[in-house]
Amino acid sequence: MVHDPISVLDALMIALSGIVIVFLMLALLWGVIAVISRVMGVLEKHTAHPASVSAAAPAAAAPAAAPAPAPAPVPQVKLEGVSEVEAACVMAIVSHETGIPLDQLVFKSIKAV
């Protein structure tokens, strides 16, 4: 019941067929991704077009916009056990990690733990 080992030529053919199958599957996957990308691009252009037209209509209707109101006073941050430099670092890190501009964040207090 012992079989003879496969020949070198048979081993090379098996390896070559495996490599060909892998590259064919990669090409198929590339094609699927390209088709999906194009479909999504067309859908985005199709859905973005009405929004840009409707956004331009009110802008044309009101050419003289009222001046922007004065900015609200900046609230003071209550610091508990941290220096102003450390608090500024914490605020900058929070702004960077969340992606929210610092002028849109409101810090009420910063406490050392």
C-alpha positions as CSV (number, residue, x, y, z in Angstrom):
1,M,0.0,0.0,0.0
2,V,3.0,2.2,-0.1
3,H,3.0,4.5,-3.1
4,D,6.0,5.7,-5.0
5,P,7.0,9.3,-4.4
6,I,6.0,11.7,-7.1
7,S,8.5,12.7,-9.7
8,V,10.1,16.1,-10.0
9,L,8.1,16.9,-13.1
10,D,4.9,16.0,-11.3
11,A,5.9,18.2,-8.3
12,L,6.7,21.1,-10.5
13,M,3.3,20.8,-12.4
14,I,1.4,20.7,-9.1
15,A,3.3,23.8,-7.8
16,L,2.8,25.6,-11.1
17,S,-0.9,24.9,-11.1
18,G,-1.2,26.2,-7.5
19,I,0.6,29.4,-8.4
20,V,-1.6,29.8,-11.5
21,I,-4.8,29.3,-9.5
22,V,-3.7,31.9,-6.9
23,F,-2.9,34.5,-9.5
24,L,-6.2,33.8,-11.3
25,M,-8.1,34.4,-8.1
26,L,-6.1,37.6,-7.4
27,A,-7.0,38.8,-10.9
28,L,-10.7,38.0,-10.3
29,L,-10.7,39.8,-7.0
30,W,-9.0,42.8,-8.6
31,G,-11.7,42.8,-11.3
32,V,-14.5,42.6,-8.7
33,I,-13.0,45.5,-6.7
34,A,-12.6,47.6,-9.8
35,V,-16.3,47.1,-10.8
36,I,-17.6,47.8,-7.3
37,S,-15.4,51.0,-7.2
38,R,-16.8,52.2,-10.4
39,V,-20.4,51.5,-9.4
40,M,-19.9,53.3,-6.1
41,G,-18.3,56.3,-7.9
42,V,-21.3,56.6,-10.2
43,L,-23.7,56.3,-7.3
44,E,-21.8,59.0,-5.4
45,K,-21.9,61.4,-8.4
46,H,-25.6,60.6,-8.9
47,T,-26.5,61.3,-5.3
48,A,-24.2,64.3,-4.8
49,H,-25.5,66.1,-7.9
50,P,-29.0,67.0,-6.6
51,A,-27.6,68.1,-3.3
52,S,-25.1,70.6,-4.9
53,V,-27.9,72.0,-7.1
54,S,-30.2,72.5,-4.1
55,A,-27.4,74.0,-2.1
56,A,-26.7,76.5,-4.8
57,A,-30.3,77.7,-5.2
58,P,-30.6,79.2,-1.7
59,A,-27.2,80.9,-2.0
60,A,-28.3,82.6,-5.2
61,A,-31.7,83.6,-3.7
62,A,-30.0,85.5,-0.8
63,P,-27.0,87.4,-2.2
64,A,-26.8,89.8,0.8
65,A,-26.1,87.8,3.9
66,A,-26.3,89.3,7.3
67,P,-23.0,89.8,9.2
68,A,-22.0,87.0,11.5
69,P,-22.8,87.5,15.1
70,A,-20.1,88.3,17.6
71,P,-18.3,85.1,19.0
72,A,-19.6,83.9,22.3
73,P,-17.3,84.5,25.3
74,V,-14.8,81.6,25.9
75,P,-15.7,79.7,29.1
76,Q,-12.9,79.2,31.6
77,V,-11.7,75.6,32.2
78,K,-11.5,74.5,35.8
79,L,-8.1,72.9,36.4
80,E,-7.7,70.5,39.3
81,G,-4.2,69.3,39.9
82,V,-2.8,70.1,36.5
83,S,-0.8,73.0,35.2
84,E,-2.0,75.2,32.3
85,V,0.7,73.7,30.0
86,E,-0.5,70.1,30.8
87,A,-4.1,71.2,30.3
88,A,-3.2,72.7,26.9
89,C,-1.5,69.4,26.0
90,V,-4.6,67.4,27.0
91,M,-6.8,69.7,24.9
92,A,-4.6,69.5,21.9
93,I,-4.4,65.7,22.1
94,V,-8.2,65.4,22.4
95,S,-8.7,67.7,19.5
96,H,-6.2,65.8,17.4
97,E,-7.5,62.3,18.2
98,T,-11.2,63.2,17.7
99,G,-10.6,65.3,14.6
100,I,-12.7,68.1,16.0
101,P,-11.2,71.6,15.8
102,L,-10.2,73.0,19.1
103,D,-12.5,76.0,18.8
104,Q,-15.5,73.6,18.6
105,L,-14.6,71.7,21.7
106,V,-15.8,72.8,25.2
107,F,-13.8,71.8,28.2
108,K,-15.5,72.4,31.5
109,S,-12.8,70.9,33.8
110,I,-9.6,68.9,33.6
111,K,-8.6,66.9,36.7
112,A,-5.5,64.8,37.4
113,V,-6.3,61.3,38.3
